[in-house]
C-alpha cells in the first residue's frame, strides 16, 4: 500500500484525497444529521444549486494549472445575468440570442484579459482584478434595480426538469416523487467531461500542464507559452459566460449583487479539488468533487442550526487551510523524491 501511494502522481494523490474527504463528509452527514441526506433529491439539489459554480471552477482550474488566476469570473456572471435579463424583459428578446450574448461577454473578457496576461506580461491577479471591477461597474450601468424575468420562453426553459430514472422518494403526503436535475446541471456535467478529456488526452491539455510546471522547460519542448496562457484565459472567459447563463437560468433574475464572492468559491473549489496554486497540477474531476465538498460542508453547517454567515465562512476557511497543508505536504514529498 505504501509503495502504491509513493508511486502515485501528485494529481492522482490529491484527487484521491478530495474524493475520500467528500464521501467521508457526506456519510458523516447521513449518520449524524438524519436521513435527509439519504434522499437522492438532496444530492441532486447540491448539483442544481452549484451547476454554475462547477462550470466556473473548471475554468478557474484551467487557468491555475497554467500558473495563473482569474478573479473576474464572479463579475462576469453578474454582468451576463443582468445583460440577458434586460434583453429578454425590456427588449422582448429571443432566448437563443440571449445565450449568444452570454457567450460573447465571456469571450470578450477572456480575449482582453488573456492578451494582457500572455502578450503584455502583466500579472494575472492585477488584470483580472481590473476585470472584476469593470464587470461589476458595467452590471450597474446596464441596470441598477434587481428584477425577475417574465419572458415566457425563458421561464419555460428555466422550469425544465430532467427526471432521473429509478430515483426518487416519498414526500410528506405519501406520494412518490421522482428525483430531478435542472437543465443547467446537464450543461455543467458536459463541461466537466469535455474539459477532462481535453486536459487528459489532447496536446493542448498537456501544454497547459507543461507551462504551469515550468515555463522554460515548456519552451524547450517547443510549446508556445504565450499562446497557451492566452488560450487558458480565453477558455476561462468562455466558461464564465456559459456559467453566467446557467446561473441566470437558476435564479431567473438580474441583480448587481448576483454571484458576489463566487470567484472566491471557484478558487476554493479548485484548491480543494487538488489544483495547486503553483501550477502544473490539477484535475477537473477533482474540481467537480471540490465543489461538492464545499457545498456539502455548507449544508452540514446549515443543518446543524448554524445559519449565521460567519459559521459557513469559518468552516470553509478551515477546510481550505486543511487542503493547503495537504498540498504543502505533497510538494515536500515531491522535492524529497527528486533529491533521491
C-alpha distance (Angstrom), angle and dihedral (degrees) to the residues before:
residue distance angle dihedral
X1 . . .
X2 3.81 . .
X3 3.80 90.8 .
X4 3.83 91.3 51.8
X5 3.81 90.8 49.9
X6 3.80 90.3 49.3
X7 3.80 91.9 52.0
X8 3.80 94.7 49.3
X9 3.81 117.1 108.0
X10 3.80 118.2 -117.1
X11 3.81 90.4 -109.7
X12 3.81 94.5 52.3
X13 3.80 92.7 43.5
X14 3.81 93.2 52.7
X15 3.82 90.7 43.7
X16 3.80 90.8 53.0
X17 3.81 91.9 49.4
X18 3.83 91.6 49.8
X19 3.82 93.7 50.3
X20 3.81 92.6 46.3
X21 3.82 91.5 49.7
X22 3.82 92.2 49.4
X23 3.81 94.3 50.9
X24 3.81 91.1 43.7
X25 3.83 90.3 53.6
X26 3.79 94.1 45.4
X27 3.82 93.6 47.4
X28 3.81 89.1 46.5
X29 3.80 89.4 52.5
X30 3.82 90.6 52.1
X31 3.81 92.2 48.7
X32 3.79 99.9 43.3
X33 3.80 104.7 27.6
X34 3.76 105.1 41.4
X35 3.76 138.8 -97.1
X36 3.79 95.5 -64.1
X37 3.80 87.9 96.8
X38 3.82 88.4 56.2
X39 3.79 92.0 66.7
X40 3.81 111.1 98.6
X41 3.80 90.5 -137.4
X42 3.82 90.5 61.1
X43 3.80 90.0 61.7
X44 3.80 92.8 41.9
X45 3.81 89.9 51.0
X46 3.80 87.7 59.1
X47 3.80 87.5 56.5
X48 3.82 92.6 44.6
X49 3.79 92.7 52.3
X50 3.81 94.8 43.8
X51 3.81 105.2 37.2
X52 3.81 91.4 109.9
X53 3.81 91.9 46.4
X54 3.81 90.1 52.6
X55 3.81 90.3 55.7
X56 3.81 93.4 45.2
X57 3.80 91.6 47.4
X58 3.81 90.8 52.7
X59 3.81 89.3 55.9
X60 3.80 91.2 44.4
X61 3.80 91.5 51.1
X62 3.78 90.3 51.2
X63 3.82 92.0 54.7
X64 3.81 92.3 43.2
X65 3.81 91.3 51.4
X66 3.82 88.1 60.0
X67 3.82 89.6 50.4
X68 3.81 97.4 -101.0
X69 3.80 138.0 101.9
X70 3.81 137.9 -144.8
X71 3.79 119.7 -154.1
X72 3.80 94.9 168.8
X73 3.82 96.5 79.8
X74 3.81 95.6 92.4
X75 3.79 90.9 52.9
X76 3.81 90.4 47.9
X77 3.81 90.0 53.4
X78 3.82 90.9 52.0
X79 3.82 91.6 47.5
X80 3.81 92.0 48.5
X81 3.81 91.9 49.4
X82 3.79 94.3 48.4
X83 3.82 95.2 42.7
X84 3.80 93.5 49.0
X85 3.81 91.9 44.1
X86 3.81 92.4 52.4
X87 3.80 92.1 45.3
X88 3.81 93.6 49.7
X89 3.80 97.9 42.0
X90 3.79 105.8 34.4
X91 3.77 98.5 25.4
X92 3.81 96.1 42.9
X93 3.79 85.7 -128.8
X94 3.76 135.7 -176.3
X95 3.82 118.5 -102.5
X96 3.80 93.2 -134.4
X97 3.82 91.3 51.9
X98 3.81 89.4 50.3
X99 3.81 88.7 56.4
X100 3.80 89.6 52.6
X101 3.82 89.2 50.5
X102 3.81 89.9 54.1
X103 3.81 92.6 49.7
X104 3.82 91.6 45.4
X105 3.82 92.4 52.7
X106 3.79 91.6 49.4
X107 3.81 92.6 47.1
X108 3.81 91.9 48.5
X109 3.81 91.5 55.3
X110 3.80 91.3 43.8
X111 3.80 94.0 50.7
X112 3.82 96.4 46.0
X113 3.80 95.8 42.8
X114 3.79 92.6 41.6
X115 3.81 91.2 52.5
X116 3.82 93.1 48.6
X117 3.81 92.7 48.0
X118 3.80 99.9 39.9
X119 3.79 105.2 33.3
X120 3.82 103.0 25.8
X121 3.82 92.2 38.1
X122 3.81 95.1 -132.9
X123 3.80 117.3 158.6
X124 3.84 111.1 -91.6
X125 3.79 92.4 -134.6
X126 3.82 92.8 56.9
X127 3.81 94.1 43.8
X128 3.79 95.3 48.3
X129 3.82 92.2 41.8
X130 3.80 87.1 59.0
X131 3.80 88.2 45.8
X132 3.80 90.7 53.1
X133 3.82 92.7 51.8
X134 3.80 91.2 45.2
X135 3.83 93.1 50.0
X136 3.81 92.6 48.1
X137 3.80 91.2 47.6
X138 3.79 93.0 48.4
X139 3.81 90.1 49.4
X140 3.81 89.5 59.0
X141 3.81 91.7 45.9
X142 3.83 91.3 53.0
X143 3.82 90.1 53.9
X144 3.78 135.4 -25.3
X145 3.80 102.4 -159.1
X146 3.82 123.0 72.9
X147 3.80 115.5 -125.2
X148 3.79 141.6 166.2
X149 3.80 120.0 -112.8
X150 3.82 114.4 -115.1
X151 3.83 97.9 -175.4
X152 3.83 105.3 132.9
X153 3.80 97.2 -145.3
X154 3.78 91.8 48.7
X155 3.81 91.7 46.7
X156 3.80 90.1 52.0
X157 3.81 90.3 52.0
X158 3.80 91.5 45.9
X159 3.80 91.6 52.3
X160 3.82 93.4 48.8
X161 3.81 111.5 122.2
X162 3.79 128.9 -166.3
X163 3.80 109.1 -150.0
X164 3.80 118.6 -144.6
X165 3.83 111.0 -132.7
X166 3.80 116.5 -122.7
X167 3.80 94.6 9.5
X168 3.76 126.7 103.0
X169 3.78 144.8 98.2
X170 3.78 142.0 -130.3
X171 3.81 114.4 -96.7
X172 3.82 127.7 -144.7
X173 3.81 90.8 -86.0
X174 3.80 91.1 57.5
X175 3.80 94.5 -108.7
X176 3.79 122.6 133.7
X177 3.81 111.8 -119.6
X178 3.80 122.8 -165.5
X179 3.79 117.0 -127.8
X180 3.79 115.0 -116.0
X181 3.77 144.1 -176.3
X182 3.78 129.2 -149.5
X183 3.79 119.7 -111.8
X184 3.80 89.7 -107.5
X185 3.81 89.7 66.6
X186 3.81 90.2 59.0
X187 3.81 89.3 52.3
X188 3.82 91.1 48.1
X189 3.81 93.2 50.3
X190 3.81 90.5 48.9
X191 3.82 89.7 52.1
X192 3.82 90.8 50.2
X193 3.81 91.6 51.2
X194 3.81 94.6 46.2
X195 3.81 93.0 46.5
X196 3.80 92.3 46.6
X197 3.79 92.3 51.3
X198 3.80 92.1 45.2
X199 3.81 94.1 51.4
X200 3.78 95.0 40.8
X201 3.78 104.6 42.5
X202 3.81 111.1 18.8
X203 3.79 133.0 83.2
X204 3.79 90.7 -125.2
X205 3.79 90.8 54.1
X206 3.79 91.9 52.0
X207 3.80 88.7 49.1
X208 3.81 90.9 58.0
X209 3.82 90.7 55.0
X210 3.80 92.5 44.7
X211 3.82 93.6 51.3
X212 3.80 92.0 46.9
X213 3.79 91.8 47.4
X214 3.81 97.4 50.2
X215 3.81 128.2 -18.4
X216 3.80 95.0 -156.7
X217 3.80 93.6 49.2
X218 3.81 89.4 48.5
X219 3.81 90.2 53.1
X220 3.81 90.8 50.6
X221 3.80 88.5 53.0
X222 3.80 89.3 56.7
X223 3.80 96.1 -106.4
X224 3.80 117.4 149.2
X225 3.80 97.6 -126.8
X226 3.82 96.4 -172.9
X227 3.79 93.3 49.8
X228 3.81 91.1 47.1
X229 3.82 92.2 52.6
X230 3.80 90.1 46.3
X231 3.82 91.1 51.6
X232 3.81 91.9 49.2
X233 3.82 91.3 56.2
X234 3.80 91.4 41.4
X235 3.81 91.5 54.3
X236 3.81 91.1 43.8
X237 3.82 89.5 53.6
X238 3.79 91.2 47.4
X239 3.81 91.1 51.0
X240 3.82 90.0 46.9
X241 3.81 88.2 56.3
X242 3.81 92.4 48.3
X243 3.80 91.2 43.6
X244 3.79 89.2 49.0
X245 3.79 91.3 57.2
X246 3.82 91.9 46.0
X247 3.80 87.9 51.6
X248 3.80 89.0 48.5
X249 3.82 89.8 51.7
X250 3.80 89.8 52.9
X251 3.82 99.0 47.5
X252 3.83 98.1 29.7
X253 3.78 93.8 -151.8
X254 3.78 145.8 84.9
X255 3.80 122.5 -122.0
X256 3.79 137.1 153.2
X257 3.82 88.9 -132.5
X258 3.81 94.9 56.6
X259 3.82 118.1 123.9
X260 3.81 93.3 9.6
X261 3.81 107.2 174.7
X262 3.79 92.2 4.6
X263 3.80 91.8 125.7
X264 3.81 89.4 58.4
X265 3.80 91.1 50.2
X266 3.81 88.7 50.9
X267 3.81 91.2 52.1
X268 3.80 91.4 45.9
X269 3.83 91.6 48.8
X270 3.80 90.9 50.3
X271 3.80 92.6 50.2
X272 3.81 92.5 45.6
X273 3.81 87.1 48.7
X274 3.80 91.0 57.9
X275 3.80 103.2 -96.5
X276 3.79 109.3 142.8
X277 3.79 121.8 -136.8
X278 3.81 88.1 -139.3
X279 3.82 90.4 63.5
X280 3.77 133.5 -126.9
X281 3.81 96.2 79.0
X282 3.79 128.3 80.1
X283 3.78 145.7 105.0
X284 3.79 129.4 -148.8
X285 3.81 92.4 -144.1
X286 3.80 87.3 54.5
X287 3.80 89.7 51.0
X288 3.82 89.6 52.0
X289 3.81 90.3 53.5
X290 3.80 88.9 43.5
X291 3.81 89.7 61.1
X292 3.81 90.7 46.9
X293 3.81 91.1 49.0
X294 3.81 92.2 49.5
X295 3.81 92.1 49.4
X296 3.81 93.4 43.7
X297 3.80 93.1 54.0
X298 3.83 88.6 49.7
X299 3.82 90.3 51.8
X300 3.80 91.5 47.6
X301 3.82 91.8 51.8
X302 3.82 90.6 47.5
X303 3.82 92.8 47.5
X304 3.79 89.5 51.2
X305 3.81 88.3 61.8
X306 3.80 95.2 -106.8
X307 3.80 95.4 126.2
X308 3.78 95.9 153.4
X309 3.80 113.0 113.6
X310 3.79 94.1 -125.9
X311 3.82 93.1 61.9
X312 3.79 90.3 56.8
X313 3.79 90.0 48.0
X314 3.81 92.1 49.3
X315 3.81 93.8 50.1
X316 3.82 92.8 46.6
X317 3.81 89.9 48.9
X318 3.81 91.1 50.5
X319 3.79 91.3 48.3
X320 3.80 92.0 47.8
X321 3.80 91.9 49.6
X322 3.79 89.8 50.4
X323 3.80 92.3 55.2
X324 3.81 92.3 44.0
X325 3.80 88.2 55.3
X326 3.81 89.3 48.8
X327 3.81 89.7 51.7
X328 3.81 90.2 50.2
X329 3.80 89.7 52.5
X330 3.80 90.4 49.9
X331 3.82 91.4 50.4
X332 3.81 90.6 49.3
X333 3.82 89.1 49.0
X334 3.81 90.4 51.7
X335 3.82 92.9 50.2
X336 3.79 90.6 48.8
X337 3.80 91.6 51.6
X338 3.84 91.4 49.0
X339 3.79 91.0 52.5
X340 3.81 92.5 55.6
